[in-house]
Amino acid sequence: MDLTPLKAALADVVAIPVTPFAADGTIDTAAHRALLRRLLDGGVRILTPNGNTGEFYALTPDERRSVTELTIEEAGDRATILVGVGHDVSTAVAAAEHARDAGAEMVMVHQPVHPYVSQDGWIDYHRAIAEAVPGLGVVPYIRNPQLDGECLATLADRCPNVIGVKYAVPDAARFAAFARDAGLERFVWIAGLAELYAPSYFSAGATGFTSGLVNVAPGVSLAMLEALRAGDHPAAMKVWERIRRFEELRAEGQSANNVTVVKEALASLGLCGRDVRPPSRVLPEARRAEVADQVAGWSI
């Protein structure tokens, strides 16, 4: 299997769409489709349904399948689809198989949610998923700073469809070391902490970054990517300065408002409701105006 096209697709702005909710608490499919079309029309080329900005852990299994199918249907041949999967092994495998059958090209494996994660157990977890879908590209989502790069190399030795990494440990030096220990040229390295960390991670070897902000302003995220690809650090940092406060608001309280701020921004533009599901919560009134002011300054 030629994985080159999938690797090329990962070296981009990897958009994590929100999941809008209707007044009755169900998924607002009309708003969801409209937001996906807005991303595609804005130039986005890769979508991750069931990512954290999509409230993966707050969705039911049926809802996650619906989000996968809706995204694939709406994207058609306009974007590559990287479906988020996770939870226990059997649930993650079933979700990966569903993604494959629905027409996705890749799956992103969420960091295992377990209080006790050994390095060998981490390999076993991802190996079970990757071996179940050998025809799909597999992208581990790494948030655990205790993992060694050698773990990833061992996993890929056993599962050659492991082709990229979403690295989300907030430590650029750690990322640089991990990538080199695993094999810098062997994988596509995605800065998993979005625009705020993209410039520093690109300097250490990343070639793509994830984004929730892209839901609000696709052109802003793509402008940063263009600058980073061109090696124009000053231009990239100009974008960084524009979005810094927005991303800081998302990161406050150990990212308690990560999704909330994005949905509030979309609500300020009249694009979807602000509702989120527990354990997230809508912003208090005092904060809503600040988010709206941030977005207004982007000339969307």
C-alpha atoms as a printed R data frame, in Angstrom:
    type eleno elety resid chain resno       x      y      z
1   ATOM     1    CA   MET     A     1   0.000  0.000  0.000
2   ATOM     2    CA   ASP     A     2   1.361  3.415 -1.008
3   ATOM     3    CA   LEU     A     3   1.008  5.639  2.028
4   ATOM     4    CA   THR     A     4   2.682  8.657  0.420
5   ATOM     5    CA   PRO     A     5  -0.582 10.503 -0.406
6   ATOM     6    CA   LEU     A     6  -1.825 10.060  3.150
7   ATOM     7    CA   LYS     A     7   1.422 11.385  4.574
8   ATOM     8    CA   ALA     A     8   1.195 14.403  2.291
9   ATOM     9    CA   ALA     A     9  -2.375 15.037  3.450
10  ATOM    10    CA   LEU     A    10  -1.307 15.115  7.116
11  ATOM    11    CA   ALA     A    11   1.276 17.850  6.521
12  ATOM    12    CA   ASP     A    12  -1.366 20.564  6.629
13  ATOM    13    CA   VAL     A    13  -3.831 22.373  8.873
14  ATOM    14    CA   VAL     A    14  -5.637 19.393 10.406
15  ATOM    15    CA   ALA     A    15  -9.070 20.825 11.176
16  ATOM    16    CA   ILE     A    16 -10.994 19.546 14.193
17  ATOM    17    CA   PRO     A    17 -14.650 20.476 13.517
18  ATOM    18    CA   VAL     A    18 -17.006 21.318 16.357
19  ATOM    19    CA   THR     A    19 -20.183 19.319 16.877
20  ATOM    20    CA   PRO     A    20 -23.081 21.809 17.097
21  ATOM    21    CA   PHE     A    21 -26.077 20.979 19.265
22  ATOM    22    CA   ALA     A    22 -29.724 21.863 18.770
23  ATOM    23    CA   ALA     A    23 -31.968 23.323 21.480
24  ATOM    24    CA   ASP     A    24 -33.124 19.832 22.474
25  ATOM    25    CA   GLY     A    25 -29.537 18.690 23.029
26  ATOM    26    CA   THR     A    26 -29.245 16.523 19.929
27  ATOM    27    CA   ILE     A    27 -26.698 17.108 17.191
28  ATOM    28    CA   ASP     A    28 -27.762 19.956 14.912
29  ATOM    29    CA   THR     A    29 -27.041 18.224 11.612
30  ATOM    30    CA   ALA     A    30 -28.010 21.194  9.442
31  ATOM    31    CA   ALA     A    31 -25.610 23.495 11.297
32  ATOM    32    CA   HIS     A    32 -22.973 20.766 11.275
33  ATOM    33    CA   ARG     A    33 -23.150 20.402  7.502
34  ATOM    34    CA   ALA     A    34 -23.046 24.175  7.033
35  ATOM    35    CA   LEU     A    35 -19.940 24.476  9.210
36  ATOM    36    CA   LEU     A    36 -18.221 21.668  7.314
37  ATOM    37    CA   ARG     A    37 -19.019 23.329  3.984
38  ATOM    38    CA   ARG     A    38 -17.612 26.585  5.341
39  ATOM    39    CA   LEU     A    39 -14.349 24.828  6.223
40  ATOM    40    CA   LEU     A    40 -14.127 23.192  2.811
41  ATOM    41    CA   ASP     A    41 -14.976 26.401  0.981
42  ATOM    42    CA   GLY     A    42 -12.331 28.132  3.085
43  ATOM    43    CA   GLY     A    43  -9.615 25.852  1.742
44  ATOM    44    CA   VAL     A    44  -9.373 23.200  4.460
45  ATOM    45    CA   ARG     A    45  -8.076 19.896  3.051
46  ATOM    46    CA   ILE     A    46  -8.193 17.490  5.991
47  ATOM    47    CA   LEU     A    47 -10.916 17.022  8.622
48  ATOM    48    CA   THR     A    48 -10.930 15.115 11.918
49  ATOM    49    CA   PRO     A    49 -14.470 14.179 12.951
50  ATOM    50    CA   ASN     A    50 -14.628 13.040 16.587
51  ATOM    51    CA   GLY     A    51 -11.664 15.064 17.744
52  ATOM    52    CA   ASN     A    52 -11.518 16.755 21.126
53  ATOM    53    CA   THR     A    53 -12.868 20.047 19.732
54  ATOM    54    CA   GLY     A    54 -15.771 17.943 18.444
55  ATOM    55    CA   GLU     A    55 -16.468 16.827 22.056
56  ATOM    56    CA   PHE     A    56 -15.526 13.214 21.322
57  ATOM    57    CA   TYR     A    57 -15.851 12.101 24.935
58  ATOM    58    CA   ALA     A    58 -19.288 13.700 25.347
59  ATOM    59    CA   LEU     A    59 -20.823 11.941 22.340
60  ATOM    60    CA   THR     A    60 -22.558  8.566 22.430
61  ATOM    61    CA   PRO     A    61 -21.275  5.737 20.215
62  ATOM    62    CA   ASP     A    62 -24.206  6.259 17.837
63  ATOM    63    CA   GLU     A    63 -23.480  9.978 17.668
64  ATOM    64    CA   ARG     A    64 -19.815  9.368 16.912
65  ATOM    65    CA   ARG     A    65 -20.778  7.097 14.049
66  ATOM    66    CA   SER     A    66 -23.241  9.692 12.764
67  ATOM    67    CA   VAL     A    67 -20.584 12.420 12.920
68  ATOM    68    CA   THR     A    68 -18.192 10.212 10.970
69  ATOM    69    CA   GLU     A    69 -20.735  9.439  8.276
70  ATOM    70    CA   LEU     A    70 -21.987 13.003  7.980
71  ATOM    71    CA   THR     A    71 -18.445 14.376  7.639
72  ATOM    72    CA   ILE     A    72 -17.452 11.851  4.989
73  ATOM    73    CA   GLU     A    73 -20.645 12.506  3.054
74  ATOM    74    CA   GLU     A    74 -20.284 16.292  3.194
75  ATOM    75    CA   ALA     A    75 -16.580 16.275  2.320
76  ATOM    76    CA   GLY     A    76 -16.857 13.960 -0.674
77  ATOM    77    CA   ASP     A    77 -13.576 14.178 -2.560
78  ATOM    78    CA   ARG     A    78 -12.776 17.666 -1.275
79  ATOM    79    CA   ALA     A    79 -10.869 16.598  1.840
80  ATOM    80    CA   THR     A    80  -9.073 13.699  3.481
81  ATOM    81    CA   ILE     A    81 -10.881 12.282  6.509
82  ATOM    82    CA   LEU     A    82  -9.001 11.357  9.695
83  ATOM    83    CA   VAL     A    83 -11.535  9.894 12.148
84  ATOM    84    CA   GLY     A    84 -10.953 10.076 15.889
85  ATOM    85    CA   VAL     A    85 -11.290  6.730 17.687
86  ATOM    86    CA   GLY     A    86 -10.638  5.666 21.255
87  ATOM    87    CA   HIS     A    87 -11.985  4.388 24.606
88  ATOM    88    CA   ASP     A    88 -11.436  0.665 25.340
89  ATOM    89    CA   VAL     A    89  -9.758 -1.503 22.723
90  ATOM    90    CA   SER     A    90 -12.900 -3.168 21.397
91  ATOM    91    CA   THR     A    91 -14.722  0.167 21.104
92  ATOM    92    CA   ALA     A    92 -11.758  1.765 19.344
93  ATOM    93    CA   VAL     A    93 -11.403 -1.166 16.933
94  ATOM    94    CA   ALA     A    94 -15.116 -1.087 16.117
95  ATOM    95    CA   ALA     A    95 -14.926  2.657 15.468
96  ATOM    96    CA   ALA     A    96 -11.881  2.226 13.226
97  ATOM    97    CA   GLU     A    97 -13.638 -0.504 11.249
98  ATOM    98    CA   HIS     A    98 -16.713  1.698 10.920
99  ATOM    99    CA   ALA     A    99 -14.542  4.580  9.690
100 ATOM   100    CA   ARG     A   100 -12.995  2.281  7.094
101 ATOM   101    CA   ASP     A   101 -16.357  0.974  5.923
102 ATOM   102    CA   ALA     A   102 -17.764  4.524  5.732
103 ATOM   103    CA   GLY     A   103 -14.931  5.594  3.444
104 ATOM   104    CA   ALA     A   104 -12.373  7.301  5.689
105 ATOM   105    CA   GLU     A   105  -8.699  7.125  4.774
106 ATOM   106    CA   MET     A   106  -7.172  7.395  8.255
107 ATOM   107    CA   VAL     A   107  -7.905  7.190 11.965
108 ATOM   108    CA   MET     A   108  -6.470  9.211 14.826
109 ATOM   109    CA   VAL     A   109  -6.199  7.196 18.043
110 ATOM   110    CA   HIS     A   110  -6.973  9.280 21.113
111 ATOM   111    CA   GLN     A   111  -4.614  9.032 24.056
112 ATOM   112    CA   PRO     A   112  -5.722  5.954 26.074
113 ATOM   113    CA   VAL     A   113  -7.910  7.044 28.995
114 ATOM   114    CA   HIS     A   114  -6.575  4.908 31.827
115 ATOM   115    CA   PRO     A   115  -4.822  5.789 35.089
116 ATOM   116    CA   TYR     A   116  -2.106  3.198 34.454
117 ATOM   117    CA   VAL     A   117  -0.391  3.288 31.071
118 ATOM   118    CA   SER     A   118   2.781  1.275 30.565
119 ATOM   119    CA   GLN     A   119   4.942  1.830 27.516
120 ATOM   120    CA   ASP     A   120   4.477 -1.743 26.314
121 ATOM   121    CA   GLY     A   121   0.751 -1.509 27.020
122 ATOM   122    CA   TRP     A   122   0.578  1.673 24.951
123 ATOM   123    CA   ILE     A   123   2.118 -0.260 22.054
124 ATOM   124    CA   ASP     A   124  -0.341 -3.133 22.523
125 ATOM   125    CA   TYR     A   125  -3.324 -0.755 22.542
126 ATOM   126    CA   HIS     A   126  -2.357  0.957 19.291
127 ATOM   127    CA   ARG     A   127  -1.236 -2.267 17.658
128 ATOM   128    CA   ALA     A   128  -4.677 -3.835 18.170
129 ATOM   129    CA   ILE     A   129  -6.313 -0.896 16.406
130 ATOM   130    CA   ALA     A   130  -3.764 -0.572 13.605
131 ATOM   131    CA   GLU     A   131  -3.824 -4.306 12.807
132 ATOM   132    CA   ALA     A   132  -7.632 -4.258 12.595
133 ATOM   133    CA   VAL     A   133  -7.521 -1.700  9.752
134 ATOM   134    CA   PRO     A   134  -4.307 -2.380  7.792
135 ATOM   135    CA   GLY     A   135  -5.611 -0.398  4.832
136 ATOM   136    CA   LEU     A   136  -5.974  2.821  6.817
137 ATOM   137    CA   GLY     A   137  -3.317  5.272  7.910
138 ATOM   138    CA   VAL     A   138  -3.055  5.411 11.707
139 ATOM   139    CA   VAL     A   139  -2.077  8.511 13.698
140 ATOM   140    CA   PRO     A   140  -1.509  8.182 17.469
141 ATOM   141    CA   TYR     A   141  -2.473 11.224 19.534
142 ATOM   142    CA   ILE     A   142   0.261 11.596 22.137
143 ATOM   143    CA   ARG     A   143  -0.368 13.683 25.252
144 ATOM   144    CA   ASN     A   144   1.718 11.614 27.679
145 ATOM   145    CA   PRO     A   145   5.174 13.134 28.325
146 ATOM   146    CA   GLN     A   146   6.392  9.851 29.824
147 ATOM   147    CA   LEU     A   147   6.305  7.997 26.504
148 ATOM   148    CA   ASP     A   148   9.612  7.418 24.732
149 ATOM   149    CA   GLY     A   149  10.150  7.819 21.017
150 ATOM   150    CA   GLU     A   150  11.339  4.223 20.854
151 ATOM   151    CA   CYS     A   151   7.767  3.104 21.674
152 ATOM   152    CA   LEU     A   152   6.483  4.712 18.508
153 ATOM   153    CA   ALA     A   153   9.294  3.208 16.449
154 ATOM   154    CA   THR     A   154   8.503 -0.250 17.845
155 ATOM   155    CA   LEU     A   155   4.807  0.196 17.058
156 ATOM   156    CA   ALA     A   156   5.540  1.215 13.470
157 ATOM   157    CA   ASP     A   157   7.933 -1.720 13.012
158 ATOM   158    CA   ARG     A   158   4.964 -3.978 13.726
159 ATOM   159    CA   CYS     A   159   2.312 -1.817 12.027
160 ATOM   160    CA   PRO     A   160   3.606  0.012  8.950
161 ATOM   161    CA   ASN     A   161   0.297  1.839  8.564
162 ATOM   162    CA   VAL     A   162   1.259  4.004 11.575
163 ATOM   163    CA   ILE     A   163   2.408  6.974  9.524
164 ATOM   164    CA   GLY     A   164   1.977 10.146 11.564
165 ATOM   165    CA   VAL     A   165   1.810 11.518 15.077
166 ATOM   166    CA   LYS     A   166  -0.327 14.205 16.657
167 ATOM   167    CA   TYR     A   167   2.055 15.329 19.389
168 ATOM   168    CA   ALA     A   168   0.402 17.399 22.120
169 ATOM   169    CA   VAL     A   169   2.879 17.590 24.974
170 ATOM   170    CA   PRO     A   170   3.456 21.307 25.713
171 ATOM   171    CA   ASP     A   171   7.241 21.070 25.591
172 ATOM   172    CA   ALA     A   172   9.046 21.889 22.349
173 ATOM   173    CA   ALA     A   173  12.338 20.414 23.539
174 ATOM   174    CA   ARG     A   174  10.590 17.178 24.507
175 ATOM   175    CA   PHE     A   175   8.926 17.064 21.113
176 ATOM   176    CA   ALA     A   176  12.232 17.552 19.303
177 ATOM   177    CA   ALA     A   177  13.835 14.718 21.255
178 ATOM   178    CA   PHE     A   178  10.850 12.378 20.910
179 ATOM   179    CA   ALA     A   179  10.657 12.904 17.142
180 ATOM   180    CA   ARG     A   180  14.319 12.178 16.669
181 ATOM   181    CA   ASP     A   181  14.253  9.127 18.900
182 ATOM   182    CA   ALA     A   182  11.270  7.752 16.956
183 ATOM   183    CA   GLY     A   183  12.550  8.752 13.509
184 ATOM   184    CA   LEU     A   184  12.103 12.314 12.320
185 ATOM   185    CA   GLU     A   185  11.814 11.389  8.634
186 ATOM   186    CA   ARG     A   186   9.825  8.230  9.278
187 ATOM   187    CA   PHE     A   187   6.600  9.925 10.391
188 ATOM   188    CA   VAL     A   188   4.588 13.030  9.662
189 ATOM   189    CA   TRP     A   189   4.763 15.173 12.782
190 ATOM   190    CA   ILE     A   190   1.668 17.213 13.603
191 ATOM   191    CA   ALA     A   191   1.794 19.931 16.254
192 ATOM   192    CA   GLY     A   192  -1.184 18.812 18.304
193 ATOM   193    CA   LEU     A   193  -1.464 21.976 20.383
194 ATOM   194    CA   ALA     A   194  -2.665 24.124 17.493
195 ATOM   195    CA   GLU     A   195  -1.516 27.560 16.333
196 ATOM   196    CA   LEU     A   196  -0.087 28.658 19.671
197 ATOM   197    CA   TYR     A   197   2.612 25.977 19.515
198 ATOM   198    CA   ALA     A   198   2.899 25.530 15.739
199 ATOM   199    CA   PRO     A   199   5.868 27.896 15.130
200 ATOM   200    CA   SER     A   200   8.038 26.317 17.830
201 ATOM   201    CA   TYR     A   201   7.101 22.771 16.815
202 ATOM   202    CA   PHE     A   202   7.719 23.468 13.127
203 ATOM   203    CA   SER     A   203  11.208 24.656 14.031
204 ATOM   204    CA   ALA     A   204  11.784 21.198 15.545
205 ATOM   205    CA   GLY     A   205  10.402 19.162 12.637
206 ATOM   206    CA   ALA     A   206   6.595 19.366 12.535
207 ATOM   207    CA   THR     A   207   5.022 19.836  9.102
208 ATOM   208    CA   GLY     A   208   1.367 20.145 10.110
209 ATOM   209    CA   PHE     A   209  -0.709 21.405 13.012
210 ATOM   210    CA   THR     A   210  -4.182 20.763 14.368
211 ATOM   211    CA   SER     A   211  -6.671 23.571 14.728
212 ATOM   212    CA   GLY     A   212  -9.964 24.325 16.420
213 ATOM   213    CA   LEU     A   213  -9.643 28.014 15.601
214 ATOM   214    CA   VAL     A   214  -9.953 27.080 11.923
215 ATOM   215    CA   ASN     A   215 -13.687 26.531 12.536
216 ATOM   216    CA   VAL     A   216 -13.944 30.276 13.089
217 ATOM   217    CA   ALA     A   217 -11.404 31.674 10.623
218 ATOM   218    CA   PRO     A   218  -9.998 29.198  8.079
219 ATOM   219    CA   GLY     A   219  -7.998 31.931  6.363
220 ATOM   220    CA   VAL     A   220  -6.126 32.794  9.558
221 ATOM   221    CA   SER     A   221  -4.990 29.216 10.154
222 ATOM   222    CA   LEU     A   222  -4.048 28.695  6.514
223 ATOM   223    CA   ALA     A   223  -2.066 31.950  6.526
224 ATOM   224    CA   MET     A   224   0.036 30.619  9.394
225 ATOM   225    CA   LEU     A   225   0.605 27.344  7.538
226 ATOM   226    CA   GLU     A   226   1.678 29.205  4.399
227 ATOM   227    CA   ALA     A   227   4.191 31.263  6.376
228 ATOM   228    CA   LEU     A   228   5.573 28.206  8.170
229 ATOM   229    CA   ARG     A   229   5.936 26.280  4.922
230 ATOM   230    CA   ALA     A   230   7.806 29.213  3.413
231 ATOM   231    CA   GLY     A   231  10.123 29.398  6.411
232 ATOM   232    CA   ASP     A   232   8.902 32.950  7.039
233 ATOM   233    CA   HIS     A   233   9.005 32.985 10.821
234 ATOM   234    CA   PRO     A   234   8.200 36.701 11.215
235 ATOM   235    CA   ALA     A   235   5.039 36.288  9.114
236 ATOM   236    CA   ALA     A   236   4.012 33.225 11.116
237 ATOM   237    CA   MET     A   237   4.515 35.129 14.352
238 ATOM   238    CA   LYS     A   238   2.348 37.986 13.095
239 ATOM   239    CA   VAL     A   239  -0.484 35.486 12.813
240 ATOM   240    CA   TRP     A   240   0.491 34.097 16.211
241 ATOM   241    CA   GLU     A   241   0.190 37.538 17.755
242 ATOM   242    CA   ARG     A   242  -3.291 37.966 16.265
243 ATOM   243    CA   ILE     A   243  -4.632 34.729 17.689
244 ATOM   244    CA   ARG     A   244  -2.616 34.554 20.895
245 ATOM   245    CA   ARG     A   245  -5.309 35.822 23.263
246 ATOM   246    CA   PHE     A   246  -7.976 33.623 21.704
247 ATOM   247    CA   GLU     A   247  -5.838 30.532 22.196
248 ATOM   248    CA   GLU     A   248  -4.894 31.600 25.712
249 ATOM   249    CA   LEU     A   249  -8.579 31.826 26.572
250 ATOM   250    CA   ARG     A   250  -9.011 28.272 25.309
251 ATOM   251    CA   ALA     A   251  -6.029 27.054 27.337
252 ATOM   252    CA   GLU     A   252  -7.040 28.576 30.675
253 ATOM   253    CA   GLY     A   253  -7.757 26.190 33.525
254 ATOM   254    CA   GLN     A   254  -6.013 23.260 31.827
255 ATOM   255    CA   SER     A   255  -8.043 23.871 28.652
256 ATOM   256    CA   ALA     A   256 -11.372 23.890 30.475
257 ATOM   257    CA   ASN     A   257 -12.813 26.219 27.824
258 ATOM   258    CA   ASN     A   258 -11.091 24.699 24.806
259 ATOM   259    CA   VAL     A   259 -14.331 23.907 22.987
260 ATOM   260    CA   THR     A   260 -16.428 26.550 24.720
261 ATOM   261    CA   VAL     A   261 -14.419 29.482 23.349
262 ATOM   262    CA   VAL     A   262 -14.592 28.151 19.786
263 ATOM   263    CA   LYS     A   263 -18.353 27.661 19.981
264 ATOM   264    CA   GLU     A   264 -18.776 31.091 21.550
265 ATOM   265    CA   ALA     A   265 -16.857 32.621 18.655
266 ATOM   266    CA   LEU     A   266 -19.064 30.782 16.163
267 ATOM   267    CA   ALA     A   267 -22.159 31.904 18.053
268 ATOM   268    CA   SER     A   268 -20.975 35.517 17.880
269 ATOM   269    CA   LEU     A   269 -20.880 35.118 14.093
270 ATOM   270    CA   GLY     A   270 -24.330 33.522 14.012
271 ATOM   271    CA   LEU     A   271 -22.972 30.214 12.723
272 ATOM   272    CA   CYS     A   272 -24.063 27.817 15.476
273 ATOM   273    CA   GLY     A   273 -25.281 27.699 19.056
274 ATOM   274    CA   ARG     A   274 -22.901 28.070 21.980
275 ATOM   275    CA   ASP     A   275 -24.131 24.972 23.822
276 ATOM   276    CA   VAL     A   276 -21.586 22.409 24.970
277 ATOM   277    CA   ARG     A   277 -22.031 19.216 26.952
278 ATOM   278    CA   PRO     A   278 -20.748 18.534 30.465
279 ATOM   279    CA   PRO     A   279 -18.057 18.501 31.681
280 ATOM   280    CA   SER     A   280 -17.575 21.569 29.461
281 ATOM   281    CA   ARG     A   281 -19.729 24.625 30.161
282 ATOM   282    CA   VAL     A   282 -20.732 27.783 28.299
283 ATOM   283    CA   LEU     A   283 -18.796 30.953 29.065
284 ATOM   284    CA   PRO     A   284 -20.147 33.459 31.574
285 ATOM   285    CA   GLU     A   285 -21.504 36.702 30.108
286 ATOM   286    CA   ALA     A   286 -18.396 38.684 31.030
287 ATOM   287    CA   ARG     A   287 -16.186 36.460 28.891
288 ATOM   288    CA   ARG     A   288 -18.456 36.285 25.874
289 ATOM   289    CA   ALA     A   289 -17.810 39.870 24.859
290 ATOM   290    CA   GLU     A   290 -14.054 39.333 24.946
291 ATOM   291    CA   VAL     A   291 -14.316 36.357 22.587
292 ATOM   292    CA   ALA     A   292 -16.529 38.335 20.211
293 ATOM   293    CA   ASP     A   293 -14.038 41.207 20.238
294 ATOM   294    CA   GLN     A   294 -11.185 38.862 19.400
295 ATOM   295    CA   VAL     A   295 -13.018 37.417 16.439
296 ATOM   296    CA   ALA     A   296 -14.156 40.825 15.200
297 ATOM   297    CA   GLY     A   297 -10.512 41.845 14.881
298 ATOM   298    CA   TRP     A   298  -9.741 39.073 12.406
299 ATOM   299    CA   SER     A   299 -11.682 40.601  9.489
300 ATOM   300    CA   ILE     A   300 -13.514 37.335  8.806
